[in-house]
Amino acid sequence: MTNKLRAIVLMLAASFCVTSIDGRGQRPAPSPSRYAYVLKFDVKALPKGVTIREVTDKLGTRHFITNTSDVPLIINERFQGNRIVSGVKLVSGKVCHYCPDGVPMAGKRHLKGWQAPFGDIKQTLITLPRPPARIYQGRKPGLSKEIPKPESFSIKAKFNGKSYEIKGMIHYKLNPAYDKQVD
């Protein structure tokens, strides 16, 4: 399996949400927002060896982050109490995920901690922790076609064990799906 295929499998596995067969837990999709947005990262302020690349295709626009330096960059770190339960570490051109309970592997021990269960993947998706507030506010009916001004954002990270922020700007645009919705 190629690294590109592994990366796609990892992204799909991370994005699936399991719902019960009898329909419990399913919610209708929210109405479309008046706004869509594009992220523009401040790539000049990134540490040496860290790059963010934008990919636009029929699936939309996505951003991938890579760290080729030997200084670890950790993103998406989550804690329960004082215990780390998930995160993504990028270091020396590899992506590792934090596995608190280990990674099940046929014929092997469950390895706990920072692991690369899908092999050597060089980059991972980087997204905002949640959509901007304007997206939620933009779901009201009857909004004008005025585009909000760009807003700054930051994504919390750790670089070399110290707090770090990946910064950029959110640029809004009109979402054509908003005008197509049935009131």
N, C-alpha and C positions, 0 to 999 in steps of 0.2 A: 504494500500500500504506500503510495507516495505521500510526502509531507503535506502537499496541498489537499489531498483527499482526507488525510487524517485531520487537518484543520477544519475542513467542512463537516466531517463527522462529529468532531468536538463541539462545533458551534450548534449543530442541529440537536445534539444530545443535551446541551445546556439550555436550549430554548424550548424544549418540549415540556408541556405541563400535562400531567395525567389527570383525567377526570373520570369519575365513576361511570360505568356503563348505563346505569339507570337514570342518568341525567342530573343527579344531585350535584351541586357545586358549579353548574354552568350558569353563566350570566350573559345577558345580551351585550353585544359590543357597544361601547359608548358612541354617541353621535360624533360625526367628524368635527374637528376644530376648524375655525375660520383660518387658522394659521398653520403653516408647516415651518420647519426651520432647518438651517444648515449650520454646522459647527465649523469654526475656523480656529484651529489651534495655534498658539503662539510658539511655533516650532523653533524660533531663534532663542527662546528662553529654556529650551529643554537641555538637560545635562548631556555632556559629551557621550556619544554612543547611543543615545535614545533618539529614535525617529518615529514619526507618525506619518502614515501614508494613507491617502484618500483613494477609495475605489468607488467608481460610479458605473453602474451597469443597469440592466433591466430590473434587478432586485432593489435598486435604490442606491443611496450613498452610505458607505460604511468607512470607518477609520480603523486602521490596524497599527498597533504599537510594537516596536522591537527595541531591544536593548542589547547591543553588541559589546558593551563594556563589561568588565569583571566586577563592577559595583552594582549590587542588587537594587532593583526598582520593584516595589510591591504596590499593586493596585487592588481595588475591590476587596480589601481586607475587612472581614466581619468578625465580631466578637460576641460571645454570650457570656456576660459577666466579665471575668478577666481571661477567659479562654478563647483562643482563636479557633474559629470554626470553618473559615474559608478565606481564600485569597489567591492572588495570582502573582507569582514572582517571575520577573524577567531578568536574566543574567547570562552573560557570555553567549548571547544568541539563542538561548533556550527559554521555553516557557514551562514553568512548573505550577501546579495547583496544590493548595494545602488540603490534605486529606486527613482529618482528625481521627477517623476510624480505620484508616488504611485503604489500600486499593486491592480489591480481590483479583488475584491472578492465578490461573490454573497451575496447580503444582507448586505454588510458591507461597511464602508467608504473606500476610497482609502487611504491606509496608506503610507505616504511618508517617505523617509530616509532609514535607515538600516533595512531590512526586511528579513525574511526567508519564502518566499512565497510557497516553496515546502515542508515545514515542517523542522524538525530537521535533518539536514544532517551534519555529523561529519567531512567530508573531501571534498576537491575540487581538480580539476586538476591544476597542475602548469606546465607552459610551458614558453619557451622563448617568448619575445614579438614579435619577427620575426625570421625566419630561419637565420642561420649564413650566412655571405657573401659568404663563400666557396660553399654553395649549389647553389647560383645563378651563381657563376663563373664556377661551375662544369657542366653547361649545354652546354658548347662549345663542338663541335664534336672533336673527335680524341685525347682526353686527355690520358695521360699515366696512369698506374695502381699504381703510387706512391701515398701513403696515406699521407695527410697533418698531421703535428704534432698537438698534442692536443692544444686547446686554452682555456683560461679562459673565464668565463662569469659571469655576475652578473644580478640579477633581482631586480629592485628597489622596495622597500617596506617601510612601516612605522611600527615600533614596539614601542608601548607605546607612540605614537604621534611623535616619532623622526624618521628621515631618517635612513633606514637600507638597507642592501644589502644581498640577498641570493646568495651565490657564489658557483661555481663549475667549472668543466672542460668539454669541448666538445671533445669527442673522435670520430674521423672519421673512417669510414670503406668504402669499395667499395660497390656500389649499383649495384646488378646484372641486374637491369632493364636498366641501361645505355648501356650495351653491347648488349641487345636484341632489342634496338630501330632501326628502319629502317631509314637510312640516306637519 
